[in-house]
Amino acid sequence: MRSANFYIIASLLSATAYAEDLEIVTWNLGSEDNCRVKTDLEHAVYSQYAREINADVYVLQQVSSIQSLDRIFSGLHYDFIVSKPNTNTRCNSIKGSPARLAFAIKKGIKYRYTKQEDLIKTTLTKTLQYGITLDLPQIDLKMLNIELPKGCFQGSLTQKNRDCRKMRTQLPLLKNWLNRYPDNQKLLVLGEFNRWMEQASDMTVEYLGTELYHATGDLSPCHNRNKGLLDHILLSPAATATLALPGAHFYQLSDVTFPIKTPKRCPIGITLASAGH
């Protein structure tokens, strides 16, 4: 089914519940050059990741196309919710595909997508950044998959460069989204924050809400070619109380046999206790 604004490859409310702990993984699928379409070998590496991780819900950024998701999750059983392409990126002017955000939900897990709750049109100049939401009603959890602007990775948000001006404009929109909901709402914000928030001097989490738990706060980049961690996971107090394991964890392939670099960003997961716990 295709809506006017979003591609929905699934029923909006799936059928059955789940009884075991729930693994939720945020995964930036971007290549070294995010604008370039992935090769067959790259799709094979990403597909091996998906098979080894076997997450219940993937929260995905830098998705080049629905067809790319089909290849990565080939032979696996997931429903997809995929945003409109970000047609305002520089990818539009060169060979490649504008990026999308997406969820991949294992079949059998109850979920609900409501477009009206998305964080949309968080826009400044010609760069469109946004967030899409997903509800897991069995555990009363609301997730937001986000992509914030690049370039203001560290230091004060009051810096006068263009990238930090974008971040200053968009962080209040994220804060307002968090403040929409009552204190007892389980909220989970995951994705591409594009801030080195694990650094002690960074105040992004404090700005968004001192009560938020920064699950990735103790992680370092999984590759030495990354200077800082750009993908993060934040939980409200009610969501934090459902963690089956403390903090977040990286996933890396146990045996990479392909003659290419492993993905620049490692998938990051958290484990939540099921409704039955």
QUIDAKA-V189036 format. One record per backbone hydrogen bond with DSSP energy under -1.0 kcal/mol. NH is the residue of the N-H (numbers start at 1). CO is the residue of the C=O. If there is no record, write none. Layout:
BEGIN
NH CO
NH CO
END
This chain:
BEGIN
3 6
7 82
8 1
9 80
22 272
24 270
25 57
26 268
27 59
29 61
36 33
43 39
44 40
45 41
46 42
47 43
48 44
49 45
50 46
51 47
52 48
53 49
54 50
56 23
57 23
58 104
59 25
60 102
61 27
63 100
69 65
70 66
71 67
72 68
73 69
74 71
76 73
79 105
80 9
81 103
82 7
83 101
86 99
87 85
89 86
92 89
93 90
94 91
100 63
102 60
103 81
104 58
105 79
106 56
107 77
109 106
112 135
117 114
118 115
119 131
122 129
123 121
124 127
127 124
131 119
132 145
134 143
135 112
136 141
139 136
141 136
142 186
143 134
144 188
145 132
146 190
147 130
148 192
159 156
165 161
166 162
167 163
168 164
169 165
170 166
171 167
174 170
175 171
176 172
177 173
178 174
179 175
180 177
185 182
188 142
189 234
190 144
191 232
192 146
193 191
193 230
194 230
196 153
197 195
199 196
202 199
207 203
208 204
209 205
212 209
213 235
215 213
215 233
217 214
219 216
226 223
232 191
234 189
235 213
236 187
240 236
241 237
242 239
243 240
244 271
245 271
248 215
249 269
251 267
260 258
268 26
269 249
270 24
272 22
273 242
277 274
END
